[in-house]
């Protein structure tokens, strides 16, 4: 398996295409931008496309990619010193929560929020309401978790928490999920469990997750380890190291469309459980001068375009994400082929869960490290 193919799944985790302003001002030339999360796997291809756009010329060195923990380490140090090293950060809801819990974000300019609001889907409105005005939701769709498996190895995946635990016990080290603080795949799986286990309050991991924390502790006795990135998890799956792993819906569809997964790969949602949102969020670090906070608007305007929303999120192709579109573009046709009728039927009418608050998400990540991750290596 080539390295490029191994990256097929994770390269779709937080897709970012070229940015181009259409009748937008001011120009984004000189914007210092960080793509934080699993998007760094996109690397040079993104930067090349960005710099090909005439209205979005970024001088060398003004765009860089960082892993998600950068927000809670280097960026925090920069902001506290009054010298943020970026004027805009593109991340996911986890990255935003890490920054919000540390008071790292500025208020998004009111004009940017006003321009963005009419384009939000219902899922996007859920996410925007939860994160407030310290982030701009550039796209959000039903995300996951869904279980990745191969028809030739595991024809029918578990559909509930009890079946998943039975599978893990009977097939040690064949199920695996990523560290939730470093990959959205694992984080969505952990945040989805309270709904499967009928916990007292799925939005309160501190006081309402009695069943989930106990379940995760037991499940941890049957996994080999917790990969530190979606890329590592994808490599394990593609190499046959594991047969079952939670992922997000859109990255799965994009990976299938791009040929990054074997043809017999399937994804199966849990039965009778809501999906968590998959989103892309623009945040502005605290300390960025007020006159420079609008520099990211051309990028935001480009990502709001319908063609980009389909390409990045499958919006209009996924059930419940807007009027269905005709699959006239190559990417649309590939996504439509990956979204099989059976998968579409299983998603149609599926509820989307309200995201946990940034503080609750930050608590969950710390608690997982202390209660679950620290117990790595225990055996049955």
N, C-alpha and C positions, 0 to 999 in steps of 0.2 A: 504494500500500500504506500503510495507516494505521500510525501509531506503535504503536498497541495491537496490531495484527496482527503487526507485526514483533517484538514482545516475546513473541508466543505461544510460541515454542520455548524461549527462555531463561527465561521465567517458570516453566517446569516443572523447571528444573535442580535446584533445592533447595527443593521445595515445603514450606511450613509453614502449617498451619492453626491455628485457635484452640486455646488451651490451657485445659483445665478439669480441676481435680482431682476425682477421685471417691474419696471416703473416704481422701484422702491428707492428710498433715500434714507440715510446717507449711504455712500459707498462703503463697503466693508474692507477696503484696502487697509492693510496694517492691523487688522483685528488679530489679537493674540488668543488663539482658540485651543482648548484641550478637549480631546475626545476621551472620556474616562469610562472605563468599563471593559466589556469584552470586545468592544470595537477596535482596540489596538491591533487585532489580528488582520484588520483590513489594510492597515499600514500604507505603503507607497501608492497603491492604486487609488485610494481616496484622495491623497494629496495631489496626485497628478491631475485627477479630474477637477478638483477644486481650482487648481491654477490654470486650467484650460478655459475657464469661464471669464469672459471679458469684463464683467461687472463685479467680479469677486476675486481680484488678484491678491494673493497673499504672499508677501515677501518670504524668502527662505527663513526658516526658524520660527515663524509665527504660529505654526500649527504643529502640535505634537500629540502623541497618544500616551496614555498612562493606564495602568491597572486600577481597578476600583479602590483598593486601599490607599492610593495616593491622596484621595480627598481627605481622609481622616489622619493623614500624616503630613506630607510635605505641604499640601495646600493649607492645612490648618496652621502650620508654622508660618507660612508666608502671610496669611491674613492677620494672624496675631501680631506679626511684626509690622503690619501696615504696608506690606509690599507684595500684593497678590501677583503671582507670576502668570496669570491668565485673565483676560477680560471677559471670557465666556467659556462655559463648560457644557458640553453635550454629554448627557449621561442617562441612566435609567432611573426608575423610582427608588431603587436601593441607593444609588449614588447621591440622589437628592436628599434622601433621609439621613445619610451619613453626614452630609454638610449641614442640614437643618438642625440636627441634634447638637451641633457644635457652633451654631450661629455663624456660619460661614457665608451665607448668601445675602445679597442686597435685594431690595424690592425691584421687581421687573418694572420698567417704565410703563405708566398707565396706557400710553398709546399703543405699545406693543401688545399688552393684554387685550385691549379693546379690538385690535385688528385680528387677534387670534381667536377670540371667543366664538364668532359665528361659524368657524370651520370645525369646531369640536364635535365629535360624535358623542353619544350618551356615555360611552366608556370614558372618553376624554374629559367630559364634564365631571364624572366621578373622581378622576385622578386630580383634575385641577382644583376641585373643591377641597380635596384632602390636603394638597400641598400648599394651598393659599397663593399668595402673590410673590413668593420667593422663587418661583420657577414657572416656566412657560411650557405647557404640554404641546409638543409639536405633532404628536400622533399617539393614538392609543386604541387598541383593539383587544378582544378577548384573547388571553394569552396561554393559560395553562394552569396547572401542569397537565401534560399528557405523557403517557408512557411509551417510550421508544422500544421496539422489538422487531425481530425478523420472523416472517411467516414460516421460513424453513426450519427455524430453531424453536420458536415459541409461538405457535399459531394463534393462541388465545391468551391475551394478557390479563392479569388480575383487574377486576373492576371495582374493588372496594378495599378498605384498609385490612380487613381480616384475610382476604385472599392474598394480598400483597405480603403480609406477615407469614402466611403459610408458605408462600413461594420462597421467601428469603430463608426460612428455616430448613426447607427441603432442598434448597439449592444454594448452599453457602457460597458467598462471594460472587454470586452471579447477578445480584442486584447492587446498584451503586448510585449514589447521588453526590453532587458536588457540595463543597463547603458553601453555605448560604451567604457568607460575607464576601465571597469572591466570584460567585456566579449566580445569575438570575435563575438558572435551571434549578439549583438546589434550594434557593430561597423560595421560589414559588411552590415547590413541593412541600417544604416545611409549613409555609403559610396556608396551604390548602388542607393540611391534615385536620385542623380543628373542625372543619365542616364535615369531614368523613367520619370523625370520631365523636360527633355530637358534644363537643366541649361547651362549657358554660358560656363563654364569650370569645368567639374567634378573633375579635378585634383587640383582645387584652391578653397578650402572652404572659404578663406578670401574674395575673390572678385568675384568668379564665381558661388555662390550658392544662389542667391536671391530666387529662387523658393523653394529650399530644406529647408532653414531655416524657411520660412513662413509655409511650409507644416508641418514640425516637430512641430512648435508651435501650430498649429491647432490640429494636431493629439494628442498632449499631453493633450488636454482638454477632451479626451475620454478614456484615460487609467487610471487604478487605481493607479499604481506606476511603477517605473522602478526597476526591481530586480537587485541586486548587483552582481549576479553571474549566470552562466549558470545552476548551480545546483538548485538555487532557482527558476529559470524559469521552469526547468524541473519538479520540484515538483508541481508548479502551474498547469502546463499542465496535469500531471498525476492525480492530484486530482480533475480535472475539474474546476479549478479556472478561466482558460482561455481556449478558443477554437481555437485560432490562434496565432502563434508566429513564428518569423523568427529564423532560425537556419542555420547551415552549412551542406552541403551535406554529407561529409564523416562521421561526428559524427552521423547524422541521420542513415546512412546505417549501421554503426557499432552498434548503439543502437538497430536497428531492428534485426541484425544478432545475437546479444547477448541476445535477448528476453527482453530488457529493456523498450520496448514500446508496447502498445496494438496492436493486430494483424491488426486492421483496421486503423492504423495510416498511413497517406500519407504525402508526401512532394511535393509541387508544386512550380516550378520556375516561376518567373515573365515572361511574354511574351516579346519577342523582347528586352531583356536586357542582357548585358554581365554578366558573373559571376566574382566575385572577387577571388583571390587566397587564398587557405588554405595552410599554410606552417609551417614548423618547422625550427627554426634558432638557430644556435650555435653562441654565442657571448662571447668574452673574455674581462673582465673588465679592464679598464685602471689601470696600476699600477702592474699588474701581471708580475713577472720577465720574461724576454725573454726566459730563459732556461726552463720555465715551460709552455709556451704557446702551446707546441705540445702535452701535456699530454692527450688532448681530442681526438686526432686522432683515437685511437682504437674505441672509441664510435662512432665517425663519420663514420668510415669504416663499422662498423656493421650495422648502420642504412641505409647505402647506398645499402646493399645487396637487390637483387630483392625480396626475401621472406619477408624481413622487409618492403620494400616499398609497397608491396601489403597489408600487415597486417596493417600498419599504415595509408596508404593513399588510398588503393584500386588501386594503380598504375597498369596499365595493365588490369584492370577490368573496369575502367571508360573510357568513350569515350574520345579520344584525349590525353591519358596519356601514350601512348606507345603501342607496339604490344600486342594484346589480349593474355592472358595466359590461359592455361587449368586449370580449377578449381579443381586441384587435392588435395589441402590441405583443411582441414575442414573450416578454416576461409574463403578461397576463395569461397567455395560452399555456405556458409551462405551469404557472400556479394553478390554473383551472384543472389541468391534468393531475396535479399532485393532490388536489382536494377531491378525493373520490366521492361518489354519491353516498356511500355508507358513512364516511367521515362527516360530510356536510349534514346528513340527517341527524347524526349524533350531536351536532353542535347547534342545530336550528332550535331556537327558543331557549337555549341554555342561559341561565342567569350569570351575571358578572358580579363578583363580590366587591363590596366597598373596600378599598385599600385600608390597611391599618395606618394609623397616624405615623408621621416621621419618628416621634419619640418612641412609640410602641415598636416600630420596626427596628430602631437602633437597640432597644432593650432586647428584642428577640435575638439579634445577631450576637450580642454579648453573652446572653444566656446560653445560646447554642454552643458557643466556644467553651463556656465553663462547664455545662452539664453534659454535653454530648461529645464535642470535639476533643475535650481533655481526656475522655475515656477511650480514645483510640487504642486499639491493641488488646482490649479485653476479649476473652473468648467465652463461648457458651459453657 
